Amino acid sequence: MTNEQRKQPVTVLGLGLMGVALADALGRAGHPTTTWTRSNRAGPAGTTTAASAADAVAASPLVVVCVLDYRAAEDVLVGDLTGKTVVNLTTGTPEQGRETAERITARGAAYLDGGLMVNPEGIGDPTSLILVSGSADAFQEHRSTLDVLGDIRFLGADAGSAALYDTALLGIMYSAMTGYLQATALVGREGVSAARFTPLARDMLVGTASFLDSIAEQVDSGEYASRSARLDMQLSAAGHLIHAAQVRKVDTTLLEHVRSLMERAVADGHAGSDYAAVIEQLRQG
Ligand SMILES: NC(=O)c1ccc[n+]([C@@H]2O[C@H](COP(=O)([O-])OP(=O)(O)OC[C@H]3O[C@@H](n4cnc5c(N)ncnc54)[C@H](OP(=O)(O)O)[C@@H]3O)[C@@H](O)[C@H]2O)c1
């Protein structure tokens, strides 16, 4: 094997569901992969299990960490980090990403923070979204290795950016899934199965996604004048949604909150605006 063909050694710290998937993908791609986890379990076939966290860190120039939280991540990053690149794929907040970056770089390593927008089964799929931010030099150096894990998006030098986008995108996911479940509960009261309803729900979500570019333009310009659907008209529709849910004994908390945001926007002078104007009610202070 020539030097060009030799794949970069990687260490994976943490062998939970995600750590195993990461180590497995790297090992399968031909990277000599060393693993270690707190409970000393062995890594997936084809990887080498280190005797200690310090041995695991020493084994590779690139150290990937994926454990429960940031405190655990720093606990397992023991030993000499000088000259290494640490990629922390543990879920956390932007603040934790920035603070960890400071402490890890003070120990002589380059730092990348990451957000995995995928479940363990999706690791290694080139369409699986993985957000990364922090040292641009380290990203360039290790990009081809990280590409093995999924569709890597570098978000810039601020180590907090990956977690910022991660939390924002998870907020969309949970809100959309709750909206879908609320709607499924509603139609379910009239005997419509989730399977029957779901193709329509999916089309609605795709249609809603098609509005986003135009909403973004209005948000960025602060100009919300209605082009198609006035907020006072939509407020009236929200009342129908709540009535239908109440009659069928389906929880209305989500819908009441949406209606309240719309009411406040209308009271603030946005009766003739598009839905984008609601963003002003979501910004606090
Ligand atoms: N699973 C998903 O679908 C998913 C998706 C996106 C992001 N993530 C993120 O990926 C990270 C790992 O998730 P996971 O699903 O792999 O979780 P998991 O299966 O529960 O594994 C947790 C890992 O953290 C380690 N750990 C827990 N507490 C520790 C401590 N105090 N000190 C040292 N190590 C500790 C565990 O060590 P032991 O091996 O010794 O138990 C294990 O390796 C989390 O931040 C999660 O939010 C997960």
The ligand as an ORCA input file, in Angstrom:
! r2SCAN-3c Opt
* xyz 0 1
  N     -28.656      7.826     19.067
  C     -29.059      8.776     18.255
  O     -29.989      8.601     17.453
  C     -28.349     10.117     18.234
  C     -28.633     11.030     17.191
  C     -27.969     12.255     17.155
  C     -27.060     12.573     18.153
  N     -26.821     11.673     19.172
  C     -25.873     12.064     20.214
  O     -24.784     11.178     20.284
  C     -24.325     11.116     21.641
  C     -24.262      9.649     22.043
  O     -25.562      9.089     21.870
  P     -25.778      7.505     21.911
  O     -27.082      7.258     21.228
  O     -24.560      6.808     21.471
  O     -25.996      7.304     23.476
  P     -25.827      5.960     24.324
  O     -26.071      4.771     23.480
  O     -26.631      6.148     25.540
  O     -24.287      5.963     24.700
  C     -23.762      6.925     25.608
  C     -22.263      6.859     25.595
  O     -21.774      7.830     26.534
  C     -20.903      7.187     27.450
  N     -21.048      7.840     28.735
  C     -22.185      8.136     29.415
  N     -21.892      8.760     30.569
  C     -20.543      8.836     30.641
  C     -19.641      9.387     31.584
  N     -20.067      9.975     32.705
  N     -18.331      9.307     31.328
  C     -17.871      8.710     30.196
  N     -18.665      8.173     29.240
  C     -20.002      8.253     29.472
  C     -21.378      5.743     27.495
  O     -20.327      4.945     27.984
  P     -20.476      3.375     28.202
  O     -20.162      2.783     26.843
  O     -19.487      3.055     29.214
  O     -21.898      3.131     28.628
  C     -21.692      5.505     26.018
  O     -20.518      5.258     25.295
  C     -25.307     11.915     22.501
  O     -24.776     13.190     22.751
  C     -26.527     12.002     21.601
  O     -27.303     13.155     21.860
  C     -27.428     10.459     19.230
*
